[in-house]
Amino acid sequence: MKSAGRFGRFAALLAVTGIGLAAAPGWARACEPLAPGSSRIEFAGWSGPKLPVHVHKPKAAGAGSRILFVMHGVQRDGDRYRDEWRDLAEQHNLVIVVPTFGRKDFPTTESYNLGNIIDQRGQRVPRELWSFSAIEPLFDEIVCRIAGNQRGYALYGHSAGGQFVHRYVAFAEAPRLEVAVAANSGWYTMPTDAAFPYGWGGDVAGLVVPEKAFQRPLTILLGTADNDRNHPSLRKNQQADRQGLTRFARGHGFLAAAQERVGKTVPLRWRIAYAEGIGHDNGGMAPFAVPYLTGAGGK
């Protein structure tokens, strides 16, 4: 009983100091260890539906290995995205985590890569049910499963996953996000007062704190060959075309809009980088993303 009392007092102390049990030392919470290599786990530790998560733990992984969330594209094929990152994970000691937002529970663009912020009736969804809200508690789950001491994580997405990432940077609370790379997004929620989903206004007005969003390190990674106006999955309408006619052009339009809004008053930690000769291909983009996700790509 005495040990239970001590644990209760420890839990109370964590509550007072704002540290959750999930972030406490490993002995304070039981969880199943993550096996080395590639595997699939189920994650139910958030308010939304249970998520399949495709993971890869390198052979050399230790308590301080970088945890990298990889966001899949429109096909919801998290296993493929994990597999395309596997060799890079081993080379750079990255724990790859690919939460998979399947069409059964997240059937639309709105429910996955737009964050599930607004439902189909145009009503705001409670924050705890946003697709964005799965990432932070899943981070705690992975830290526990690898007996880690990580204090933050990296985030990468390609195509629809890149859309998830740049909106996550703007809308999610994400206190432990350290760096983000959005690769080859098809179109953007621009840092303007235009109505959502094309801007930060309308139904989502007030949900973005611009000063906070602009200070998060975001790399907009563009494949120089991802410039096909007729690509079958490229959104073509008046609002998207104002951003540019191709993915390559729209990435530049996104950064230009941020620079215009910031002016000279607020620091901007967003930038563009290039994957020379790469088209709309996650496997081709991933090696170019690594330096920006590991800190080797400069500030």
C-alpha positions as CSV (number, residue, x, y, z in Angstrom):
1,M,0.0,0.0,0.0
2,K,2.9,2.3,0.7
3,S,4.3,1.9,-2.8
4,A,0.8,2.6,-4.2
5,G,0.6,5.7,-2.1
6,R,4.0,6.9,-3.4
7,F,2.9,6.3,-7.0
8,G,-0.3,8.3,-6.3
9,R,1.7,11.2,-4.9
10,F,4.0,11.0,-8.0
11,A,1.0,11.0,-10.3
12,A,-0.4,14.0,-8.5
13,L,2.9,15.8,-8.8
14,L,2.9,15.1,-12.6
15,A,-0.6,16.5,-12.8
16,V,0.4,19.7,-11.0
17,T,3.5,20.2,-13.1
18,G,1.6,19.5,-16.4
19,I,3.5,16.3,-17.2
20,G,1.3,13.4,-18.3
21,L,1.9,9.8,-17.3
22,A,2.5,9.0,-20.9
23,A,5.6,11.3,-20.8
24,A,6.8,10.0,-17.5
25,P,9.7,7.6,-17.1
26,G,9.1,4.2,-18.6
27,W,8.5,2.4,-15.2
28,A,5.5,4.7,-14.6
29,R,3.6,3.1,-17.5
30,A,3.4,-0.4,-19.0
31,C,3.5,-0.8,-22.7
32,E,4.5,-3.5,-25.2
33,P,8.0,-3.1,-26.5
34,L,8.4,-2.3,-30.2
35,A,10.2,-5.1,-32.0
36,P,13.2,-4.3,-34.2
37,G,12.5,-4.1,-37.9
38,S,9.2,-3.5,-39.6
39,S,5.9,-4.2,-37.9
40,R,2.3,-3.0,-37.5
41,I,0.7,-1.9,-34.3
42,E,-2.8,-0.7,-33.4
43,F,-3.1,2.7,-31.7
44,A,-6.2,3.5,-29.6
45,G,-4.7,6.1,-27.2
46,W,-6.6,9.1,-28.5
47,S,-10.2,10.2,-28.8
48,G,-10.6,9.2,-32.5
49,P,-10.9,5.8,-34.1
50,K,-8.3,3.1,-33.6
51,L,-5.4,3.6,-36.1
52,P,-3.2,1.0,-37.7
53,V,0.4,2.2,-37.5
54,H,3.2,0.9,-39.7
55,V,6.6,1.3,-38.0
56,H,10.2,0.5,-38.5
57,K,12.7,0.4,-35.7
58,P,16.3,0.3,-36.9
59,K,18.7,-2.3,-35.6
60,A,20.8,0.4,-34.0
61,A,17.8,2.2,-32.4
62,G,18.3,3.5,-28.9
63,A,16.7,5.7,-26.3
64,G,17.7,8.8,-28.2
65,S,16.9,7.8,-31.8
66,R,15.0,10.4,-33.8
67,I,11.3,9.6,-34.1
68,L,10.0,10.5,-37.6
69,F,6.3,10.5,-38.4
70,V,5.7,9.9,-42.1
71,M,2.3,10.9,-43.5
72,H,1.0,8.8,-46.4
73,G,-0.7,10.1,-49.5
74,V,-4.3,9.8,-50.9
75,Q,-4.1,6.1,-51.4
76,R,-3.9,5.6,-47.5
77,D,-1.0,3.1,-48.1
78,G,0.9,3.5,-44.9
79,D,2.7,0.2,-45.4
80,R,4.2,1.4,-48.7
81,Y,5.4,4.7,-47.2
82,R,7.0,2.8,-44.3
83,D,8.7,0.4,-46.7
84,E,10.0,3.3,-48.9
85,W,11.6,4.8,-45.8
86,R,13.1,1.6,-44.4
87,D,16.6,1.8,-45.8
88,L,16.9,5.4,-44.9
89,A,15.7,4.6,-41.4
90,E,18.6,2.1,-41.0
91,Q,21.1,4.5,-42.5
92,H,20.2,7.4,-40.3
93,N,18.8,5.7,-37.2
94,L,15.3,7.0,-37.6
95,V,12.3,5.3,-36.0
96,I,9.7,5.5,-38.7
97,V,6.0,5.9,-37.6
98,V,3.3,5.9,-40.2
99,P,-0.2,6.3,-38.8
100,T,-2.7,5.1,-41.4
101,F,-6.0,7.1,-41.8
102,G,-8.1,4.5,-43.6
103,R,-11.1,5.4,-45.7
104,K,-13.5,3.6,-43.4
105,D,-13.1,6.1,-40.6
106,F,-11.5,9.0,-42.7
107,P,-13.3,8.7,-46.0
108,T,-12.7,12.2,-47.4
109,T,-10.0,14.8,-48.0
110,E,-11.6,16.8,-45.2
111,S,-11.3,14.1,-42.7
112,Y,-7.7,13.2,-43.3
113,N,-5.4,15.8,-44.9
114,L,-7.6,18.8,-44.1
115,G,-7.3,17.7,-40.4
116,N,-11.0,16.9,-39.8
117,I,-11.3,20.4,-38.5
118,I,-14.6,21.1,-40.3
119,D,-17.3,18.4,-40.9
120,Q,-19.4,18.0,-44.0
121,R,-22.1,20.2,-42.6
122,G,-19.6,23.0,-42.2
123,Q,-19.4,22.7,-38.4
124,R,-16.3,22.8,-36.4
125,V,-15.2,19.4,-35.1
126,P,-14.0,19.1,-31.4
127,R,-10.2,19.5,-31.4
128,E,-9.6,16.1,-29.9
129,L,-11.2,14.5,-33.0
130,W,-9.1,16.3,-35.5
131,S,-6.8,13.9,-37.4
132,F,-4.0,16.2,-36.3
133,S,-4.7,15.3,-32.7
134,A,-3.5,11.7,-33.1
135,I,0.1,12.6,-33.5
136,E,1.1,13.8,-30.0
137,P,-0.4,10.9,-28.0
138,L,1.1,8.5,-30.6
139,F,4.5,10.0,-30.0
140,D,4.1,9.2,-26.3
141,E,3.1,5.6,-27.2
142,I,6.2,5.2,-29.4
143,V,8.5,6.7,-26.8
144,C,7.2,4.3,-24.2
145,R,7.5,1.3,-26.6
146,I,11.2,2.0,-27.3
147,A,12.0,3.0,-23.8
148,G,13.1,6.3,-25.2
149,N,14.0,9.7,-23.8
150,Q,13.0,11.8,-26.8
151,R,11.5,15.2,-26.1
152,G,10.3,15.9,-29.6
153,Y,9.7,14.5,-33.1
154,A,10.1,15.2,-36.8
155,L,7.2,15.2,-39.3
156,Y,7.3,14.4,-43.0
157,G,4.5,14.0,-45.6
158,H,4.3,13.6,-49.3
159,S,1.4,14.7,-51.6
160,A,-1.7,14.5,-49.5
161,G,0.6,13.8,-46.6
162,G,2.4,17.0,-47.4
163,Q,-0.9,18.8,-47.2
164,F,-1.5,17.2,-43.8
165,V,2.0,18.5,-42.7
166,H,1.7,22.1,-43.7
167,R,-1.8,22.4,-42.1
168,Y,-0.5,20.6,-39.0
169,V,2.2,23.3,-38.7
170,A,-0.6,26.0,-38.8
171,F,-3.5,24.4,-36.8
172,A,-2.2,21.8,-34.4
173,E,-1.1,22.6,-30.9
174,A,1.9,20.2,-31.3
175,P,4.1,21.5,-28.5
176,R,6.8,18.8,-29.3
177,L,7.0,19.2,-33.0
178,E,10.7,20.0,-33.8
179,V,10.9,20.1,-37.6
180,A,8.5,19.5,-40.5
181,V,8.9,18.8,-44.2
182,A,5.9,19.0,-46.6
183,A,6.8,17.4,-49.9
184,N,5.0,18.0,-53.2
185,S,1.7,19.1,-51.8
186,G,-1.0,19.4,-54.5
187,W,-2.5,22.6,-53.1
188,Y,-2.3,24.6,-49.9
189,T,-4.3,26.2,-47.2
190,M,-2.7,29.6,-47.6
191,P,-1.6,31.9,-44.8
192,T,-4.3,34.5,-45.8
193,D,-7.8,35.5,-44.7
194,A,-9.4,33.6,-47.5
195,A,-12.1,31.1,-46.5
196,F,-11.0,27.6,-45.4
197,P,-9.8,25.3,-46.9
198,Y,-7.9,27.7,-49.2
199,G,-7.0,30.1,-46.4
200,W,-7.0,30.6,-42.6
201,G,-10.4,32.5,-42.6
202,G,-14.0,31.6,-42.8
203,D,-15.1,28.6,-40.7
204,V,-11.6,28.3,-39.1
205,A,-11.0,32.0,-38.3
206,G,-9.2,32.3,-35.1
207,L,-7.8,28.8,-35.0
208,V,-4.4,29.7,-36.3
209,V,-1.9,31.8,-34.3
210,P,0.2,33.2,-37.1
211,E,3.2,34.2,-35.0
212,K,3.4,30.6,-33.6
213,A,2.9,28.9,-37.0
214,F,5.5,31.1,-38.8
215,Q,8.1,30.3,-36.1
216,R,7.8,26.5,-36.6
217,P,10.6,25.1,-38.8
218,L,8.8,24.0,-42.0
219,T,10.6,23.0,-45.2
220,I,8.5,23.0,-48.4
221,L,10.3,20.3,-50.4
222,L,9.6,20.5,-54.2
223,G,10.5,18.0,-56.8
224,T,11.7,20.0,-59.7
225,A,10.1,17.5,-62.2
226,D,6.7,17.6,-60.3
227,N,5.4,20.1,-62.8
228,D,2.8,18.1,-64.8
229,R,-0.4,20.3,-65.1
230,N,-2.3,17.2,-66.3
231,H,-1.4,14.9,-63.4
232,P,-4.5,12.9,-62.6
233,S,-4.5,13.7,-58.9
234,L,-3.7,17.4,-59.2
235,R,-6.6,19.6,-58.0
236,K,-7.8,22.0,-60.8
237,N,-10.2,24.7,-59.9
238,Q,-10.2,28.5,-59.6
239,Q,-9.0,28.7,-56.0
240,A,-6.2,26.1,-56.4
241,D,-5.1,27.6,-59.7
242,R,-4.6,31.0,-58.1
243,Q,-1.8,29.3,-56.1
244,G,-0.1,28.2,-59.4
245,L,-0.8,25.8,-62.2
246,T,1.5,22.9,-61.0
247,R,2.6,21.5,-57.6
248,F,6.0,23.1,-58.2
249,A,4.5,26.6,-58.8
250,R,2.0,26.3,-55.9
251,G,4.8,25.6,-53.4
252,H,6.4,28.9,-54.4
253,G,3.1,30.6,-54.1
254,F,2.6,29.3,-50.6
255,L,5.9,30.6,-49.3
256,A,5.4,34.0,-51.1
257,A,2.0,34.4,-49.3
258,A,3.7,33.7,-46.0
259,Q,6.5,36.2,-46.7
260,E,3.9,38.8,-47.7
261,R,1.9,38.3,-44.5
262,V,4.9,38.3,-42.3
263,G,6.5,41.4,-43.8
264,K,9.4,42.5,-41.6
265,T,7.6,42.2,-38.2
266,V,7.5,38.4,-37.5
267,P,10.3,35.9,-37.9
268,L,9.6,33.3,-40.6
269,R,11.1,29.9,-40.3
270,W,9.6,28.5,-43.5
271,R,11.7,27.8,-46.5
272,I,11.8,26.0,-49.9
273,A,14.2,23.2,-50.8
274,Y,14.4,21.2,-54.0
275,A,14.7,17.6,-55.0
276,E,16.4,17.9,-58.4
277,G,15.0,15.8,-61.1
278,I,12.3,14.2,-58.9
279,G,8.6,14.1,-59.9
280,H,5.6,13.1,-57.9
281,D,7.3,10.2,-56.1
282,N,7.6,9.7,-52.4
283,G,10.4,7.2,-52.7
284,G,12.4,9.7,-54.8
285,M,11.7,12.6,-52.5
286,A,12.6,10.9,-49.2
287,P,16.4,11.0,-49.4
288,F,16.2,14.7,-50.1
289,A,14.1,15.3,-47.0
290,V,16.5,13.5,-44.6
291,P,18.9,16.5,-44.1
292,Y,16.1,18.8,-43.1
293,L,14.6,16.2,-40.8
294,T,17.8,15.4,-39.0
295,G,19.3,18.9,-38.7
296,A,21.9,18.5,-41.4
297,G,20.2,20.8,-43.9
298,G,21.0,24.0,-42.1
299,K,18.7,26.2,-40.0
